[in-house]
């Protein structure tokens, strides 16, 4: 499939579903490349324009030219969408992962190379969609199993934090320039938030769309191929008004105490999801470093698996 032209496209990508874009690089990938990600999975922030997301896809193409990329946009309509609607929109992501041989199959595991997936998630909107995708994959393929023997790393940019009404209103305010329309949108968003809150009191947390994002992100297997072995990198800033740095740092500290491998990069001058634009060299160096950690863990596991059982015990 050729890239879809026009304003709804990413350079070098095909649109495979509403807000879902794929850069299928299987034909150009090299079997000898054992250090790069096979797939880079990007969850954009709510309302992110393609020209902003493209700055990340271009950088990843330069860093890891052999990797395929999947970009998942977060439409503001997700705020009032039903669970079924959100899941239906994410089906093309699963189809793409399957086509890229990154999901368990009935074939011989030894016949497939170990999948390597780097996941990059922006803001609470990106976390929300990643959480839904994880639940869909676990329902379809199962959770804790040897079939999910993947090499992975997870990058959080400006997330996760508590989702508050004021934060949601600020996000929607930035998406609309006309002051009259902005007032209508903010009123509508506040009404939807209030209705969902009331419904949650009556029917439980399943009616609250994004209230438990921080808890979901504490799950080592938020995506089923992840685990305690998956290194995490958190980007956050003191000047971020939408995602307070104290909350992000607290989340990083909590999961680290739970046994996860965590790294943090605290910026001083960047706004929400703008850390890369302010300090690009530091940003991308940190991304490369966390991926090197993921690869080193894969090689460590391979050395142990090739060691006789008696010697394995001494290594462990």
C-alpha positions in Angstrom: 0.0 0.0 0.0 1.4 3.4 -1.0 1.4 6.4 1.4 -1.9 8.2 1.5 -1.4 11.7 0.1 -2.6 15.0 1.6 -2.9 16.4 5.0 -3.8 13.1 6.6 -0.5 11.4 5.8 2.9 10.9 7.3 5.9 11.0 5.0 6.8 7.4 4.1 3.7 5.9 5.9 0.5 4.3 4.8 -2.8 5.0 6.6 -4.1 1.6 7.6 -7.0 2.9 9.7 -8.5 6.1 11.1 -5.5 7.7 12.8 -3.3 4.6 12.3 -0.2 4.8 10.2 2.3 2.2 9.1 5.9 2.4 7.8 6.4 -1.2 6.6 10.1 -1.7 6.3 10.2 -5.5 6.1 11.6 -5.5 2.6 14.5 -3.2 3.6 15.2 -4.9 7.0 18.4 -6.8 7.3 18.6 -10.2 9.1 22.1 -9.3 10.2 20.8 -6.3 12.2 20.5 -7.8 15.7 20.6 -4.5 17.7 17.9 -2.3 16.2 14.2 -2.5 17.0 12.1 -4.5 14.6 9.1 -2.3 15.3 8.7 1.2 16.8 5.3 1.7 18.2 4.3 5.4 18.8 1.2 6.5 20.7 0.7 10.2 20.1 -0.8 12.7 22.6 -4.4 13.9 22.3 -4.9 16.1 19.3 -1.3 15.9 18.1 -0.9 17.2 14.6 0.9 15.0 12.1 3.6 17.5 11.5 4.6 17.3 15.1 4.5 13.5 15.2 6.6 13.4 12.0 9.5 15.0 13.8 9.7 11.9 15.9 9.2 9.4 13.0 11.9 11.2 11.0 14.3 11.0 13.9 13.6 7.3 14.4 14.1 6.6 10.7 17.6 8.1 11.0 18.4 6.2 14.2 16.9 2.9 13.2 16.5 2.8 9.4 15.7 -0.9 9.3 12.8 -0.7 11.7 9.1 -0.6 10.8 7.0 2.1 12.6 3.4 2.2 13.7 1.9 5.5 14.7 -1.3 5.7 16.7 -3.0 9.1 16.8 -5.2 10.1 19.7 -8.3 11.9 18.5 -9.9 14.3 21.0 -13.1 12.3 20.4 -11.7 9.5 22.5 -12.8 11.5 25.6 -16.5 10.7 24.9 -16.0 7.5 22.9 -17.2 4.1 24.1 -14.9 1.3 24.9 -16.1 -0.7 21.9 -15.4 2.3 19.6 -11.8 2.7 20.9 -11.1 -0.9 20.5 -12.4 -1.0 16.9 -10.1 1.8 16.0 -7.1 -0.1 17.4 -7.8 -3.3 15.4 -5.5 -2.1 12.5 -2.6 -1.9 15.0 -3.0 -5.6 15.9 -3.3 -6.4 12.2 0.0 -4.6 11.5 1.8 -6.3 14.4 0.6 -9.6 13.1 1.8 -8.8 9.5 5.2 -7.8 10.9 5.4 -11.1 12.8 5.3 -9.5 16.2 2.5 -11.6 17.6 2.4 -15.3 18.7 1.5 -17.7 15.9 0.8 -21.3 15.5 4.1 -21.8 13.7 7.3 -23.0 15.2 8.7 -20.3 17.6 12.2 -21.3 16.6 11.5 -20.4 13.0 10.9 -16.8 14.0 13.4 -14.2 15.1 12.8 -12.9 18.6 10.6 -9.7 18.1 12.1 -6.4 19.2 9.7 -3.6 19.9 10.4 -0.1 21.2 7.2 1.6 22.4 7.1 5.4 22.8 4.0 6.9 24.4 3.1 10.6 24.8 0.9 12.1 27.5 -2.1 10.5 29.1 -4.0 10.2 25.8 -1.2 8.0 24.5 -1.2 6.0 27.7 -4.9 5.4 27.4 -4.7 3.9 23.9 -1.7 1.8 24.9 -3.7 0.4 27.8 -6.6 -0.5 25.6 -4.3 -2.2 23.1 -2.7 -4.2 25.9 -6.1 -5.5 27.1 -7.1 -6.4 23.6 -3.9 -8.4 23.0 -4.2 -10.2 26.3 -7.7 -11.2 25.6 -6.8 -12.4 22.1 -3.4 -14.1 22.8 -3.2 -14.6 26.6 -0.9 -12.8 29.1 2.0 -14.3 31.0 3.5 -17.0 28.7 6.7 -18.0 27.1 5.3 -17.0 23.7 5.9 -13.4 24.7 9.6 -13.7 24.7 10.3 -10.3 23.3 13.0 -7.6 23.6 11.3 -4.4 24.5 11.7 -0.9 26.0 9.1 1.6 27.0 9.4 5.4 26.8 7.0 7.8 28.6 7.0 11.4 27.4 5.1 13.8 29.8 3.1 11.0 31.5 1.5 9.3 33.3 -0.3 11.7 35.7 -3.6 12.1 37.4 -6.3 13.1 34.9 -8.2 16.1 36.2 -10.9 18.3 34.7 -8.7 21.4 34.6 -6.1 19.4 32.7 -8.6 18.1 30.2 -10.0 21.6 29.7 -6.5 23.0 29.1 -5.8 20.3 26.5 -9.0 21.1 24.6 -8.5 24.8 24.9 -5.2 24.5 23.0 -6.9 22.7 20.1 -9.4 25.5 19.4 -8.3 29.0 18.4 -11.7 30.8 18.1 -12.7 32.1 21.6 -16.4 31.5 21.1 -16.0 28.0 19.8 -13.4 27.4 22.6 -16.0 28.3 25.2 -18.5 26.0 23.7 -16.0 23.1 23.6 -14.8 23.6 27.2 -18.4 23.7 28.4 -19.2 20.5 26.5 -16.1 18.7 27.8 -16.9 19.7 31.4 -20.4 18.3 30.9 -19.2 15.0 29.5 -16.7 14.7 32.4 -19.4 15.3 34.9 -21.7 12.8 33.3 -19.0 10.1 33.2 -18.2 10.8 36.9 -21.8 10.3 37.9 -22.1 7.1 35.8 -18.9 5.8 37.5 -20.6 6.2 40.9 -23.5 4.1 39.6 -21.8 1.5 37.5 -18.2 1.3 38.6 -14.9 2.4 37.2 -15.6 0.9 33.7 -17.5 4.1 33.0 -14.5 6.3 33.9 -12.5 6.5 30.8 -9.1 7.7 32.0 -9.1 7.9 35.7 -6.9 4.9 36.3 -4.2 5.5 33.8 -1.5 5.8 36.4 -2.5 2.4 37.9 -2.6 0.8 34.4 0.9 2.1 33.7 2.2 0.4 36.9 1.5 -2.9 35.3 4.8 -4.5 34.2 2.8 -6.1 31.3 0.8 -3.1 30.2 1.6 -4.6 26.8 1.9 -8.4 27.0 5.4 -8.6 25.7 6.7 -6.4 28.5 7.6 -7.3 32.0 10.0 -6.4 34.9 12.8 -6.9 32.4 11.6 -4.1 30.2 13.6 -0.9 30.8 11.5 2.3 31.2 12.5 5.8 30.4 10.5 8.8 31.7 10.8 12.3 30.2 9.2 15.2 32.2 9.8 18.9 32.9 9.3 21.4 35.7 7.5 23.7 33.3 4.9 21.2 32.2 1.6 22.6 33.3 -0.4 19.6 32.0 1.6 16.8 33.5 3.2 17.9 36.8 6.7 16.6 37.0 6.2 15.6 40.7 3.5 13.1 39.6 5.6 11.6 36.8 8.6 11.2 39.2 6.4 9.6 41.8 5.1 7.1 39.3 8.7 6.3 38.2 9.7 5.8 41.8 6.7 3.6 42.5 7.4 1.2 39.6 11.1 1.2 40.4 10.3 0.0 44.0 8.1 -2.7 42.3 11.2 -4.1 40.7 11.2 -2.4 37.3 14.2 -1.0 35.5 13.7 2.8 35.5 15.5 5.9 34.1 14.4 9.5 34.4 15.2 12.7 32.5 14.0 15.8 34.2 14.0 18.9 31.9 13.9 22.5 33.2 12.6 24.7 30.3 10.4 22.5 28.1 6.6 22.6 28.0 4.3 19.6 27.7 5.5 17.0 25.0 8.1 19.6 23.9 11.2 18.2 25.6 12.6 16.8 22.3 12.3 20.2 20.6 14.1 22.0 23.4 17.0 19.5 23.9 17.0 17.1 21.0 20.5 15.7 21.5 19.9 14.9 25.2 16.4 13.4 24.3 17.6 11.1 21.5 20.7 10.1 23.4 18.5 8.9 26.2 16.3 7.0 23.8 19.3 5.2 22.3 20.7 4.4 25.8 17.5 2.8 27.0 17.4 0.6 23.9 21.0 -0.4 24.4 19.9 -1.6 27.9 17.1 -3.7 26.3 19.5 -5.3 23.8 22.0 -6.0 26.6 19.3 -7.8 28.5 18.4 -9.9 25.5 22.1 -11.0 25.0 22.3 -11.8 28.7 19.3 -14.0 28.5 20.8 -15.8 25.5 24.0 -16.4 27.3 22.1 -18.0 30.2 19.9 -20.1 28.0 23.1 -21.5 26.3 24.7 -22.3 29.6 24.3 -25.8 31.2 21.7 -25.9 34.0 24.3 -26.3 36.7 26.2 -23.2 35.6 22.9 -21.3 35.2 22.2 -21.6 38.9 25.5 -19.9 39.7 24.9 -17.1 37.2 21.4 -16.5 38.6 
